[in-house]
Amino acid sequence: MRCSAIASALRERGVDVRFLVSDENSRAFLGSAGVESIVMFGDCMNLGAEDGIRIASIVTARDVVVVDSYAVSEPFFAAMASCGLRVVYLDDAYTFTDGCLEIPKPWPVLGVVNYGFAFEEKDYRFVYGSRSPATFLLIGPRYAIVAPLFSSLAGTACISYPVLNVMVTSGSTNPHHSLERMVAGCRAALPQARITVVVGRAATFEDSAFNDDNLVLLHDVVDMAHLMLENDLVVSAAGTTLYELCTLGVPSAAVPIVDNQLINIGGFEKLALGSVIKNLNWQPDDIRRAVVELTVSQESLKRVHDSMRDCIKGDGAQLVADALIAVAKRGFGKAIAGGSRPSVQSSKCGLSEISVDVKPRTIRPT
């Protein structure tokens, strides 16, 4: 989704975009949406120097390469740098090798984007300041990238009290029966509510455990944005969905279902964007308490709604696209003085594939 959102914003600005993906499955996924891509092959779990050199053999010095992968390594980035490539990294502070990183790693790149709830520019400036002072940094949830549909509906959620419609989602999977535990907690907190369960592509749901006429199961949901807006409250895994919910302004309870979501939970709580559960060993009663905390009054729902809207505006893809174009305009080899941002508004983004190669149609190096 993140790659596609950035690519869409770039194309709107007259920029050619090429996708470099890790394997045939990724190419097939993009192909289903009518998007062509180049398969890099290699080890998609561990990108090394040879992968960086392979990318350098495909792109040119005029291009800006945007990398989004948990498989990155120092040799991977160093190889591209040695070939003179201008690289921007979409950093989630997580790699397959190191796991979750509480302190960001300073990669040899021209720019870094991390829109995680828990991060601020000062966190990155601290580690990049001495090693790479010219690296531009687009850090914090202000730069969240969401799909164009969410952007078009930014801030349109309405507050409804009492809460009568609840959506529950754990993303594409359902580890350790997360959905079932979420539903049990929601039902205990809101006995009369209609609960809609979104069952992901790689998930199953044990509906036999519930004798509930007010429980609706949905599979293969295409339009998540409007479904979210139809609900008064969402209980969600603490991943990408939280950024979408904040964009719309739908009051939400954030629940970690994998360890790399715990950092998100901390940031979500610090920014007062909703109620949270802080550990992976949560039970239905933890969900109940989180839902009760959030729905105690109309004022509490409105407060969260307003905080969400202030935090994420839905224009992250557009801002990142402008930043990438500004980098291309500066020309190959020209650093951004003093570590300042490109001459565009602050932006942030993320990509779902290994890399995106940005080739402006009309922009040439200066």
C-alpha positions as CSV (number, residue, x, y, z in Angstrom):
1,M,0.0,0.0,0.0
2,R,2.7,2.5,0.9
3,C,4.6,2.1,-2.3
4,S,1.4,2.4,-4.3
5,A,0.3,5.6,-2.5
6,I,3.6,7.3,-3.1
7,A,3.7,6.1,-6.7
8,S,0.2,7.5,-7.2
9,A,1.2,10.9,-5.8
10,L,4.3,11.0,-8.0
11,R,2.4,10.1,-11.2
12,E,0.0,12.9,-10.4
13,R,3.1,15.2,-10.5
14,G,4.2,13.9,-13.9
15,V,6.9,11.6,-12.6
16,D,7.8,8.1,-13.9
17,V,7.9,5.4,-11.3
18,R,9.4,1.9,-11.6
19,F,8.9,-0.8,-9.0
20,L,11.7,-3.2,-8.1
21,V,10.3,-6.1,-6.1
22,S,11.7,-9.1,-4.3
23,D,10.0,-12.0,-6.0
24,E,7.3,-13.3,-8.4
25,N,4.6,-13.1,-5.8
26,S,5.2,-9.4,-5.4
27,R,5.2,-8.9,-9.1
28,A,1.9,-10.8,-9.4
29,F,0.3,-8.7,-6.7
30,L,1.3,-5.5,-8.5
31,G,0.3,-7.0,-11.8
32,S,-3.2,-7.6,-10.5
33,A,-3.5,-3.8,-10.2
34,G,-2.1,-3.2,-13.6
35,V,1.3,-2.2,-12.4
36,E,4.5,-3.5,-14.0
37,S,7.6,-4.3,-11.9
38,I,11.1,-5.7,-12.2
39,V,11.9,-8.8,-10.0
40,M,15.3,-8.5,-8.2
41,F,15.3,-12.1,-6.8
42,G,18.1,-12.6,-4.3
43,D,17.3,-13.2,-0.6
44,C,14.3,-11.1,0.3
45,M,15.1,-11.8,4.0
46,N,18.6,-10.5,3.9
47,L,19.6,-7.8,1.3
48,G,23.4,-7.6,0.9
49,A,26.0,-5.8,-1.2
50,E,25.2,-7.9,-4.3
51,D,21.5,-6.7,-4.1
52,G,22.6,-3.1,-3.9
53,I,24.9,-3.5,-6.9
54,R,22.0,-5.2,-8.8
55,I,19.8,-2.2,-8.2
56,A,22.6,0.1,-9.3
57,S,22.8,-1.8,-12.6
58,I,19.2,-1.0,-13.3
59,V,18.8,2.6,-12.2
60,T,20.9,5.7,-13.2
61,A,22.5,8.6,-11.4
62,R,19.4,10.8,-12.3
63,D,17.1,8.5,-10.3
64,V,16.1,8.6,-6.7
65,V,15.8,5.2,-5.1
66,V,13.3,4.7,-2.3
67,V,13.9,1.5,-0.2
68,D,11.3,-0.1,2.0
69,S,12.3,-3.5,3.5
70,Y,13.0,-5.1,6.8
71,A,15.8,-7.0,5.1
72,V,18.2,-4.1,4.7
73,S,21.8,-4.2,5.9
74,E,24.9,-1.9,6.1
75,P,26.5,-3.7,3.0
76,F,23.3,-3.2,1.0
77,F,23.2,0.5,1.5
78,A,27.0,0.9,1.3
79,A,27.0,-0.8,-2.1
80,M,24.4,1.6,-3.5
81,A,26.2,4.6,-2.0
82,S,29.5,3.5,-3.6
83,C,27.7,3.3,-6.9
84,G,26.6,6.9,-6.5
85,L,22.9,6.3,-6.0
86,R,20.7,8.7,-4.2
87,V,18.7,6.6,-1.7
88,V,15.8,7.5,0.6
89,Y,14.9,4.9,3.2
90,L,11.5,4.3,4.7
91,D,12.5,3.2,8.1
92,D,10.2,1.4,10.6
93,A,13.0,1.0,13.2
94,Y,12.8,-2.7,12.6
95,T,15.0,-5.1,10.6
96,F,14.9,-8.9,10.3
97,T,18.5,-9.0,11.7
98,D,18.1,-6.7,14.7
99,G,14.4,-6.9,15.4
100,C,12.9,-3.7,17.0
101,L,15.2,-0.8,17.3
102,E,14.5,1.6,20.2
103,I,17.4,3.8,18.9
104,P,17.4,4.3,15.1
105,K,20.3,3.0,13.1
106,P,22.3,5.6,11.0
107,W,22.3,4.2,7.4
108,P,24.4,5.7,4.6
109,V,21.4,7.3,2.8
110,L,20.4,10.7,1.6
111,G,17.1,10.8,3.4
112,V,15.1,8.8,6.0
113,V,11.3,8.7,6.6
114,N,9.7,7.2,9.7
115,Y,6.2,8.1,10.5
116,G,5.9,5.9,13.6
117,F,3.8,7.2,16.5
118,A,6.8,6.8,18.9
119,F,9.4,8.7,17.0
120,E,10.4,12.4,16.7
121,E,13.0,14.1,14.5
122,K,15.3,14.6,17.5
123,D,15.6,10.8,17.9
124,Y,17.0,10.6,14.4
125,R,19.0,13.8,14.5
126,F,20.8,12.4,17.6
127,V,22.2,9.4,15.7
128,Y,22.5,11.0,12.2
129,G,23.9,14.3,13.3
130,S,27.6,13.4,13.6
131,R,27.7,10.6,11.0
132,S,25.5,12.0,8.3
133,P,24.6,15.6,9.0
134,A,23.3,16.2,5.4
135,T,20.7,13.4,5.7
136,F,17.2,14.9,5.6
137,L,14.8,13.5,8.1
138,L,11.0,13.2,7.8
139,I,10.1,11.8,11.2
140,G,6.9,11.4,13.2
141,P,3.2,10.6,12.6
142,R,2.6,13.9,10.8
143,Y,4.0,12.2,7.8
144,A,1.9,9.0,7.8
145,I,1.2,7.5,4.4
146,V,-2.3,6.1,3.7
147,A,-4.0,5.0,0.6
148,P,-5.7,7.7,-1.6
149,L,-9.2,6.7,-0.5
150,F,-8.3,7.4,3.2
151,S,-6.7,10.7,2.2
152,S,-9.9,11.8,0.4
153,L,-11.9,11.0,3.6
154,A,-9.5,12.5,6.1
155,G,-11.2,13.8,9.3
156,T,-14.8,12.8,8.2
157,A,-15.6,10.4,11.0
158,C,-18.6,11.5,13.2
159,I,-18.9,10.9,16.9
160,S,-21.8,8.8,18.0
161,Y,-22.8,8.2,21.6
162,P,-23.7,5.9,23.1
163,V,-21.6,3.5,21.0
164,L,-23.8,1.0,19.2
165,N,-21.5,-0.1,16.3
166,V,-18.0,-1.6,16.9
167,M,-15.5,-2.9,14.4
168,V,-12.8,-5.4,15.3
169,T,-9.8,-6.2,13.2
170,S,-6.4,-7.8,13.6
171,G,-5.1,-7.2,10.1
172,S,-4.5,-10.0,7.6
173,T,-3.8,-12.7,10.3
174,N,-5.4,-13.8,13.6
175,P,-2.5,-14.9,15.9
176,H,-3.5,-16.7,19.1
177,H,-7.2,-16.1,18.4
178,S,-6.8,-12.4,18.8
179,L,-10.1,-11.6,17.1
180,E,-12.1,-14.0,19.3
181,R,-10.6,-12.4,22.5
182,M,-11.3,-8.9,21.1
183,V,-14.9,-9.8,20.5
184,A,-15.3,-11.3,23.9
185,G,-14.0,-8.1,25.5
186,C,-16.1,-5.8,23.4
187,R,-19.2,-7.8,24.1
188,A,-18.6,-7.6,27.9
189,A,-18.1,-3.8,27.7
190,L,-21.0,-3.1,25.2
191,P,-23.7,-5.8,25.5
192,Q,-26.0,-4.2,23.1
193,A,-23.5,-3.2,20.4
194,R,-23.4,-4.6,16.9
195,I,-19.9,-6.0,16.4
196,T,-18.4,-6.3,13.0
197,V,-15.4,-8.7,12.7
198,V,-13.1,-8.2,9.8
199,V,-11.4,-11.5,9.1
200,G,-8.2,-11.0,7.1
201,R,-7.0,-13.0,4.1
202,A,-4.7,-15.3,6.1
203,A,-7.1,-15.6,9.1
204,T,-9.9,-17.7,10.4
205,F,-12.5,-17.0,13.1
206,E,-14.2,-19.4,15.5
207,D,-17.7,-18.0,15.3
208,S,-19.0,-21.2,16.9
209,A,-17.7,-19.8,20.2
210,F,-20.3,-17.1,20.1
211,N,-24.1,-17.4,20.1
212,D,-24.6,-13.8,19.1
213,D,-27.1,-12.4,16.6
214,N,-25.4,-9.0,16.8
215,L,-22.1,-10.4,15.4
216,V,-21.3,-9.9,11.8
217,L,-18.3,-11.5,10.0
218,L,-16.8,-9.9,6.9
219,H,-14.2,-11.5,4.7
220,D,-12.1,-10.0,1.8
221,V,-13.2,-6.4,2.6
222,V,-12.3,-4.1,-0.3
223,D,-13.4,-0.7,1.1
224,M,-12.1,-0.6,4.7
225,A,-12.3,3.2,4.8
226,H,-16.1,3.4,4.5
227,L,-16.5,0.4,6.8
228,M,-14.5,2.1,9.5
229,L,-16.7,5.2,9.1
230,E,-19.8,3.2,9.6
231,N,-18.7,2.3,13.1
232,D,-18.6,4.3,16.3
233,L,-15.5,2.6,17.7
234,V,-12.8,0.3,16.4
235,V,-10.7,-2.2,18.3
236,S,-7.6,-2.8,16.1
237,A,-4.2,-4.4,16.0
238,A,-1.5,-1.7,16.5
239,G,-0.1,-1.8,12.9
240,T,-0.9,0.1,9.7
241,T,-4.6,0.2,10.4
242,L,-4.0,2.7,13.3
243,Y,-2.7,5.3,10.9
244,E,-5.8,4.8,8.7
245,L,-8.1,5.2,11.7
246,C,-6.3,8.3,12.8
247,T,-6.7,9.8,9.3
248,L,-10.4,9.3,9.4
249,G,-10.7,10.2,13.1
250,V,-12.5,7.0,14.3
251,P,-12.1,6.5,18.0
252,S,-10.0,3.4,18.6
253,A,-8.5,1.0,21.1
254,A,-5.0,-0.2,20.0
255,V,-4.0,-3.8,20.8
256,P,-0.6,-5.3,20.1
257,I,-0.7,-8.8,18.5
258,V,3.0,-9.1,17.6
259,D,6.1,-7.7,19.4
260,N,7.0,-5.1,16.9
261,Q,3.7,-3.3,17.5
262,L,4.6,-2.5,21.2
263,I,6.6,0.6,20.1
264,N,3.5,1.8,18.2
265,I,1.4,1.3,21.4
266,G,3.7,3.5,23.4
267,G,3.6,6.3,20.9
268,F,-0.2,6.0,20.5
269,E,-0.7,6.3,24.2
270,K,1.8,9.2,24.6
271,L,0.0,11.2,21.9
272,A,-3.4,10.5,23.6
273,L,-4.8,9.0,20.4
274,G,-7.0,6.4,22.1
275,S,-6.9,3.6,24.7
276,V,-4.2,1.0,24.6
277,I,-3.2,-2.4,25.9
278,K,0.5,-2.5,26.7
279,N,1.4,-6.2,26.7
280,L,1.2,-9.2,24.4
281,N,-0.5,-11.4,27.0
282,W,-3.7,-9.5,27.1
283,Q,-7.0,-11.2,27.8
284,P,-10.7,-10.3,27.0
285,D,-11.0,-8.4,30.3
286,D,-8.2,-6.1,29.2
287,I,-10.1,-5.4,26.0
288,R,-13.2,-4.7,28.1
289,R,-11.4,-2.1,30.3
290,A,-9.9,-0.4,27.2
291,V,-13.3,-0.1,25.6
292,V,-14.9,1.2,28.8
293,E,-12.2,3.8,29.2
294,L,-12.7,5.1,25.7
295,T,-16.5,5.1,25.8
296,V,-17.1,6.5,29.2
297,S,-18.6,9.7,27.7
298,Q,-19.2,11.5,24.5
299,E,-16.5,14.0,25.5
300,S,-13.9,11.3,25.8
301,L,-14.7,10.1,22.3
302,K,-14.6,13.6,20.9
303,R,-11.2,14.3,22.6
304,V,-9.7,11.2,20.9
305,H,-11.3,12.1,17.6
306,D,-9.8,15.6,17.7
307,S,-6.4,14.3,18.7
308,M,-6.4,11.9,15.8
309,R,-7.3,14.5,13.2
310,D,-4.6,16.9,14.5
311,C,-2.0,14.1,14.4
312,I,-2.5,12.8,10.9
313,K,-3.8,14.9,8.0
314,G,-3.8,12.2,5.3
315,D,-1.4,14.0,3.0
316,G,1.8,12.0,3.7
317,A,2.1,10.5,0.3
318,Q,1.8,13.9,-1.4
319,L,4.4,15.4,0.9
320,V,6.8,12.6,0.4
321,A,6.3,12.8,-3.4
322,D,7.2,16.5,-3.2
323,A,10.3,15.7,-1.1
324,L,11.5,13.1,-3.6
325,I,11.1,15.6,-6.5
326,A,13.0,18.2,-4.6
327,V,15.8,15.7,-4.1
328,A,15.9,15.0,-7.8
329,K,16.0,18.7,-8.7
330,R,19.0,19.2,-6.5
331,G,21.0,17.0,-8.8
332,F,23.2,14.0,-8.2
333,G,25.9,14.5,-5.5
334,K,24.5,17.7,-4.0
335,A,23.9,17.2,-0.3
336,I,21.1,19.0,1.5
337,A,23.0,21.6,3.6
338,G,22.8,21.5,7.3
339,G,20.5,18.5,7.4
340,S,17.5,20.6,6.4
341,R,14.5,19.1,4.8
342,P,14.0,19.4,1.0
343,S,12.3,22.6,0.0
344,V,8.8,21.2,0.5
345,Q,6.6,20.8,3.6
346,S,7.5,18.0,6.0
347,S,6.2,14.7,4.8
348,K,6.4,11.0,5.6
349,C,5.7,7.7,3.9
350,G,6.1,4.0,3.6
351,L,6.4,1.4,0.9
352,S,5.2,-2.2,0.7
353,E,7.8,-3.5,-1.8
354,I,11.6,-3.6,-1.6
355,S,12.3,-0.4,-3.6
356,V,10.8,2.2,-5.9
357,D,12.9,3.9,-8.5
358,V,11.7,7.4,-9.2
359,K,12.5,8.9,-12.6
360,P,11.2,12.4,-13.2
361,R,10.1,13.0,-16.8
362,T,11.1,16.6,-16.9
363,I,13.6,17.1,-14.1
364,R,17.3,16.9,-14.8
365,P,20.3,17.2,-12.6
366,T,21.4,20.8,-12.0
